[in-house]
Amino acid sequence: MEYFVTSKALVYHRIGDLYEVTNFLSGQSVKVDALVKTLLDRCQKPQSSTSVFDFFGKEKIKEEDVKALMVFLFNHKILLNDSKDALIDVRGVSNTFFGVPAVHLNVLPKDSVLMVGAPFGLGNAVDTGTKDFPGSFREFIYCALSCKGLADHLDSFRVEFVDPTFDYKNFCHLIENKKIWDLGDIFYHQGESNTLYYTRVGQVMERVVAHGNIPFVVGGDHSVTYPIIHALCGCHEHFEIFHFDAHADYKNSRILSMYDSIGVSLLNHATVMNYCAKEKSVDHIVQFGVREPYKAKCGKIETVTLNDIRERTPAYQDIVDREESVYLTFDIDYFDPLIAPGTASKINHGGQYRETLICLKEILAHKHVIGVDLVEVNANLDHSNLTSLLATQLVLYILGIIKL
């Protein structure tokens, strides 16, 4: 049975016969009459759906009108299913990614790709500027494609803008059938702990995947990957993580071990794979393009070098031949700094664009993609928008690969 509870983030202001109800977390306000105000007062303690409908039934209000009212109150975060849901704050945006339709967390589609911004940078002490990328990326896409919505311009879209191997038909199928949506940004409130934000990301992801959707998250720093993975483990018993990065993001340190032994997390952009590897549902973490000096010592981690990709070695071919569900996490510093300067932790001699796209097409050909993220882009470090353009092309290419 469904239960309803009033959000604890509400303030009331009486205006004549009406009440203005404001959610001070989301900033949304609605005006309600005295009857609805009475319901909100009753719902300070959880009320069953039956009792709510009985309440309005006594006032001879039609059931369909009650349902519409409840949807309205949910959409404005006035009513919740659980008091903890007050912490979930996803904000819609005016410019959606690629102009795809916007969607609300309380009215999610099914079996679709849901693009989500995670504007969070406090997991990277070296570069908190990554928090601004979801917003700047939306603006860049709007300007670069010179249109609000790709759906209206597919007939004139140049495949070569991405790459000749771009699966344009699959991409068009997703767009034309409204299988790509923009959920907005998972908001960060100034002063919150990192842990609270990770909790919010996890709660949003749980709802997204519960409807059979594939999350496509634009960060933010790499620490946001772990709460996504943790949420996916609730729906998938076995999967692999394909991790494209210049760094392993896995630390073998006494300090980390000590904190783990007392149950304290040191999750950040440089330790995110430590925590992903602990998840039972994660069978392997395959790392592509890592070139930092030290190797990660972990039984779940496999390494595929740039040379393996270029020479099609047995190690690379083994990954191609596997048939398993895959989560794809892409740190932009995987690429060579000459083509991706907009990131703080650069390492020379990185991946090239075309070879990476061909690699993605080969390794994902026989696999089910259950989620994607793109992280660690800082537009403030991006010379001539090279990295933003690269990110645009990469995201489009991946969308052409995803099969629902």
N, C-alpha and C positions, 0 to 999 in steps of 0.2 A: 504494500500500500504506500502511496506517495504521501509525503508530509511537507507542510509549508511552514516556514518560520520567517519572521520579519528580520531584515538586515539590521545589524547593530550599528551600521554606519549611517543612520538616518537622523535628520533634524526636521522639525515641523514648524511651520509658520502659518498662522491663521489669517486668511484674507476673506472677510465677510463670512459667507456660508461655506466657503471652501477651505481646504488645507493645502498649502504648498509643502510637498515632501521632497527633501533633497538628500541624495546619497553623497556624503562629503568625501568619499573615496573616488567615486567616478565623476562627480560633479553634475550628474543628471538630476533634473527636477521634474516633478509632475504635480498636477493639481487634482485633488480627489475630494469627493463629497463626504459628508458625515458618516454614511453607511460604510464606505470603504475604509475610512479612518477607524471605525469600530472594528472592522476585520483586522486591520494592521495591529491594533492594540491586543486583540485576542491572540494573534499569531506571534506575540512576543514569547509565548511558549508554543512548541511545535503542535500544529493542528493537522489532522488527517484530511485527505482530499474529500472524504465523505462528509466530515463535519463542516468543511468550507462550503460544499454544495448545499448541504442542509441549511446552513446559515442564510444563504441567498435564496434558497427555495421558500423559506418562510416569508420572504419579502416579495415572492411571486416574480422573481427574475428568471428569465429563460436560461436554460443550461448552456446554449451556444453563446449567450452574452457573458455568462460567467467564465466560460473557457477563454473567450477573447480578452476579458479583463485580466485573467490570470497570466496569459501570455504577455500582455502589456506590462504588468507589474514585474514579471520576471525579466523582461527585456531591459527594464530600467533599474534592475537590481534592487527593487523595493522588497520583493519577496524572494526567498531562496529555498532550496530543498534541505540545506544544512547550514548551520551558523558559520561553519568554516568557509563556506562559499563566499563569504564577505571578503575574504582575502583574494579571491580571483578577480583580477581587474584587467580586462582586455578591452582596449579602446579602438574603435573604428577609425578609419583614416579617409581623407578626401581623395587622395591619389592612391588607388590600389595598385598592387604589382601587375604590370602589363594591362591595366585597365580591366581586370577580371572582376566579376561581381563580388560585392562585399557580402559577408554573412555574419550572423550573430551567434555567439557561443550557445545560446539557449535554443536556437533553431538551426541545428547543424544538418547539412546534407549527408548522404550516405555514399560510400564507395567513390570518393572524390579525392583530389589533391587539395589540401588546405595550406595555403601559404600564410606564415605567421612571422611577425617581427619580434625579435628578442633584444630590445635596446638596452643591453646590460654590459658594462665593461669593468666592473669592480673585481672580476676574477682574474684580471691581468694588471698587476701593479705597474708594469712597464708602460702600458698604453691603455688608459681608460677611454680613449677617443673612439674605440670600436662601438661604444654605445650609440653613437650618432648615425651609424651606417644604415639601419633599416629606413630611417626617414630620408636620408640623402639618396639612398638607392632608388626609392620610389620617385623622387624628384628627377633623378638622372634618367630613369627609364621613360618617364613622361616626356622629357625634352628630347631624348635620343630617338624615340620612336615617333615623335611629333603627333601623338594621338592619345586620346584617353583610353581607348579600348581596341585591342588587337582584333577583336571579333568583327569589327566593322572594316578592317583593312587587310584581312587575310589574303584577298585576291591580289593585292599589290605588294605583299611581303616578300622580300628577297631572301631566299634560302641561303645565299652566299654570305649574307650578313652574319650568320652563325657559322656555317661550314657546309660544303657540298654533301657531306655524309649525314647531315641533320635529318632526322626522321620527321619530315614536315607533315606527312599524312597523319601520323599518330598525334602530333601536336595539334593539328587542325581538329581532329576528332575530339580531343579533350576540350578545346575552346568552344567548338560549335555545339557540343552536347552539355555545356556548362558543368564540366567535370574539374574545373580549377576555380577555387574561391579564395578570397583574401579575408582572413579572420581579424586582421588588425594587429596591434602591438600588445604584447604582454607587458603591462606598465610596471615601472619601478618607482616606488615612492622614496623620496630623499630621506636618508637616515635608516632605512630598513637594513637588516642584516642580509648578507649574501644568502644565508640558509633560507630565509623567508622567501626570497625571490625564487630560489631553486624549487621550493615547495609549490609556489604559484605556477611555475612552468610545468611541473609534474602534474598538477591538478588539471591544467588546461589540456595537456597532452592525453591524459586519461580519457577525457571526454571526446577528444578528437578521434582517437583510435577505437573507442568503444562503438563508434558508428561505422567502422570499417574504412575510415579515411587514412590517407597517407600524409603525415605532416611534412611540410617543406619549410624549415625554419631559417630565417635570415638573421644572423647575429650581428653584433655582440661578440663577446670573446668566447673561447672554446669551452669554458667551464659549463656553459648552458647545455652542452651535449649530454652530460651525465643524467640530469633529471629527465630528459627526453628518453634516453635508453632505459632508465628505470621504469618509466611509465609503459614503454613498449613491452617490457618483460612481463607485464600483467596480461598481455594478449597473445604473446608469441613464446612458445616453449623453447624454440631453438632458432638462432639466427647468427649471422656473422656481421662484424663491423668492418667495412672497408674505409680505411683512414688515410686520406691524402694529406701529407704534411711534410714540412722540412724537419720537424721535431717529433720525437716519439711521444711526448707528453706523458711519459711514464718515468717516475723517479724511484730509484733504489736508494733510500736514505734512512739512516737511523732515526732522524727526527720524525719522518713520516710514520715509521713503524711504531715509534713511541706514542704518537698521537692516536694511531689506530688502536693500540692496545688499551687505551683508556676510553675508547668510543668517541673520540673527537675528530671531526672531519677537517682535512686540509685541502678540500677540493678547490682547485683553481685551474687556470688554463694550461699549466705545466704538469698537473697531476691527474687530469681528467681520465686518462686511460687506466690509471691505477684503480679507480672506482668502477669504471665500465667492466674491467676484467673480473671483478668480484661477482658480477651478476651471473647467476647459474644459467640463464637462458642464452648468454653470449658464449657461443662455442669457440670462436676464434676472433682475433683482431688482426686483420691483414693490413700492414702499413706500407703505403706506396710513397716512394720518393724521399724517405727520411735520410738526412745527410748530416745530422749533428754528430759530434765526435764519438759519443758513447752509445753503445747498444743497450736496449732495454732487456732486462733479464726477467722474462715472464713466459711460462709455458703456453699461454694462450696466444702470444704475439708471434706472428710470422712477418718477415720482411721481404718486400719486393722492391728492388732497387730500380733506379732509372735505367741502369744498364740492362736489367732483366726485362724491362718493358721494351726497350729498343731492340734487344737481341732475341726476344721471344724465347727466353730460356725455359728449361723444364719447370723451374719454380713458378714462372709466370703462367705457363700453359696449364699447370695443375689448378691454378685459381680459375682460369677460363673454363675448365671442364667441370667444375663443381656445379651442383644444382641445389642451392639453398637460399633461404630468405636472407636479404642483405639490408643493413642500414648503412647509408653513405654519409660520411662526414668529411667536409672539405675545408681545410684551412688554406686560405689564399696564399700563404707563404710557401706552399708546395711549389708554386710556379717560380721561375727565375725572376729575380728582382728587376731585370730589364723590361719585362712585360707586366709585372705586378709590383710597382713601387709603393703602393698604398698600404703598407703594413709595417709594423715596428720591428719584428724579429726576422729580418731578412738573412738568407744564406745563399751564397752564390751557387751557380751551376744547377739551377732548378729545372723543373719540368717545362716543356714547351707546349704551346696551345694545341696544335694539330695532333701531336702524338698522344696527348692526354685524352682528347676526344675519341680517338680510335681505340685507345685502351679502355675507356669507359664503355664503349659500344661492345667490345669483345668480352669483357669480364662480366657485364650485366646481361648478356644476351639470353642466358638460360636461368636467370635468377629473378626472384620476386623482390622488388624494392619495397620495403616497409616504411621507410622514412629517409629524409635527407636534411642536412644542414650545411650552410655556408657561413664561415666565421672568420674573424680577425682582419676584416677590412677596415681601414681608417681612411676615410675620404679626405681628411685634412692633410695626409701625407701623400696624396695621390697626384702625381704630376700629370697635367693635361687630361685628367680623368681616365688614364690608361687602365687602372685597376677596376674602376666602375664599369667601363666598357667590357673588359674581360669577364667580369662577374655577370653582366647581362647576357653575354653570349653563352657562358657556361651554364647558367640557370635554364636558358631556353633549350640548350642541347639536352640537359638532363630531363627536362619535361618531355622532350621527344622520345626519350628512352623508356620512361615509366609506363608500364602497362597495368591497367586496372582489372 
